[in-house]
Amino acid sequence: MFGVRGWVKVVSYTDPRDAILQYKGWLLGHEGDWRVAEVAAGKRHGKSVIVRFEGYDDREQAAALIGAEIGVSRKALPDLELGQYYWMDLIGMRVVHRDGTELGRIEYMLETGANDVMVVQGECERLIPFIKDKVVLSVDMEEKLVNVDWEWD
């Protein structure tokens, strides 16, 4: 929460952070229940983003939003250029080493600052940098397959 008039602090994964304010038709999810939420106002506040939702006008009402997730419709996302991927599309893909060894599936992605990292769960958990043309040799969206050149020993 932020302030007494229903403002809440939002953790945004957009780049830049306040780009999230450009999306329309936000969805708020709490314990698997998703509903549409209208943003009444939003702005960057220091390194954070704060918003006030329609119908949440005071601190007590805003407290109900603690722990909620924010989503938008897939249609609201910008089209990607060739060779770009949304993390949500990579999650669950099989990861195979160039020698044919299956390493596992992408469990989730991490942002490290230097590059994105695939967290691959197989016989063990592996952290593999998502560096195109060096580590990531190819991504086949139809086959849900990522080929890598990564020494895991």
C-alpha positions in Angstrom: 0.0 0.0 0.0 1.0 3.6 -0.4 -0.7 6.5 1.2 -4.1 6.8 2.7 -6.2 7.4 -0.4 -6.2 3.9 -1.8 -2.9 4.1 -3.8 -0.9 0.9 -4.0 2.7 0.2 -5.0 2.9 -2.0 -8.1 5.8 -4.3 -8.9 6.2 -3.9 -12.7 8.3 -6.1 -15.0 7.9 -3.8 -17.9 10.9 -1.8 -19.3 10.7 1.0 -18.3 8.8 0.2 -15.2 6.1 2.8 -15.7 5.3 1.4 -19.2 2.8 -0.8 -17.4 0.6 2.2 -17.1 0.0 2.2 -20.9 -1.8 -1.1 -20.8 -5.6 -1.0 -20.7 -7.9 -3.6 -19.1 -5.8 -4.7 -16.2 -6.7 -8.0 -14.5 -6.1 -8.5 -10.8 -5.6 -12.1 -9.6 -5.8 -13.3 -6.1 -5.7 -17.0 -5.3 -6.6 -18.0 -8.8 -9.6 -15.6 -9.0 -9.1 -13.0 -11.8 -11.2 -9.9 -12.3 -11.0 -6.7 -14.4 -9.8 -3.7 -12.6 -9.9 -0.1 -13.9 -6.9 2.1 -13.1 -8.2 5.5 -11.9 -4.7 7.0 -11.8 -1.1 5.9 -12.0 2.4 7.4 -11.9 6.0 6.7 -11.4 7.1 7.4 -7.8 10.8 7.3 -7.4 11.9 3.8 -8.6 8.4 2.4 -8.1 5.1 2.7 -9.8 1.9 3.5 -7.8 -1.7 3.2 -8.9 -5.2 3.8 -7.6 -7.9 1.6 -8.8 -11.6 2.5 -9.3 -13.5 1.6 -6.2 -10.5 1.5 -3.9 -10.6 4.9 -2.3 -9.0 4.4 1.0 -6.3 2.5 2.8 -8.6 -0.3 4.1 -10.0 -1.0 0.6 -6.5 -1.0 -0.9 -5.3 -3.4 1.8 -7.4 -6.1 0.1 -5.1 -5.9 -2.9 -1.9 -7.0 -1.0 -0.4 -10.0 -2.7 -2.6 -9.7 -5.9 -1.0 -10.3 -9.3 -1.5 -8.1 -12.3 -2.2 -9.3 -15.7 -3.3 -8.0 -19.1 -4.9 -9.8 -22.0 -2.5 -11.3 -24.5 -4.1 -9.0 -27.2 -2.9 -6.0 -25.2 0.7 -6.9 -25.5 2.8 -5.4 -28.3 3.8 -7.6 -31.3 7.3 -8.9 -31.0 10.1 -8.6 -33.6 11.6 -11.8 -35.1 13.8 -13.4 -32.5 12.1 -11.8 -29.5 10.0 -13.9 -27.0 7.7 -13.3 -24.1 8.9 -15.2 -21.0 5.5 -16.8 -20.6 5.9 -18.5 -24.1 9.3 -20.0 -23.1 8.1 -21.5 -19.8 7.5 -25.2 -20.2 9.7 -25.6 -23.3 12.1 -28.5 -23.5 15.8 -27.6 -23.4 18.1 -29.8 -25.4 21.9 -29.6 -25.6 23.5 -29.5 -29.1 24.7 -33.1 -28.6 21.0 -34.2 -28.1 21.0 -34.5 -24.3 17.7 -33.4 -22.9 18.4 -31.1 -20.0 14.8 -30.5 -18.8 12.1 -27.9 -19.2 12.1 -24.2 -18.5 10.5 -23.8 -15.1 10.8 -20.0 -15.0 13.0 -17.1 -16.1 15.2 -14.7 -14.2 16.4 -11.3 -15.0 20.0 -10.8 -13.8 20.9 -7.4 -15.3 23.5 -8.9 -17.6 21.1 -11.2 -19.4 18.0 -13.3 -18.8 18.5 -16.7 -17.4 16.4 -19.9 -18.0 15.8 -22.0 -14.8 15.7 -25.5 -16.3 14.4 -28.3 -14.2 15.4 -31.8 -15.2 17.5 -34.4 -13.3 18.8 -31.3 -11.5 18.1 -27.6 -11.7 20.3 -25.7 -14.1 20.7 -22.0 -14.6 21.3 -21.4 -18.3 21.9 -17.8 -19.7 19.5 -16.8 -22.5 22.2 -15.5 -24.8 21.0 -15.9 -28.4 23.5 -17.2 -30.9 26.1 -18.1 -28.2 24.2 -20.2 -25.7 20.8 -20.4 -27.2 21.3 -21.8 -30.7 17.6 -21.9 -31.6 14.1 -21.5 -30.3 11.3 -23.5 -32.0 8.0 -22.2 -30.9 6.0 -24.8 -32.7 8.0 -27.7 -31.3 8.3 -25.9 -27.9 12.1 -26.6 -28.0 15.1 -24.6 -27.1 18.5 -25.8 -28.4 21.5 -24.7 -26.3 25.3 -25.0 -26.3 26.0 -25.0 -22.6 28.5 -27.0 -20.6 26.8 -28.0 -17.4 29.6 -30.0 -15.7 
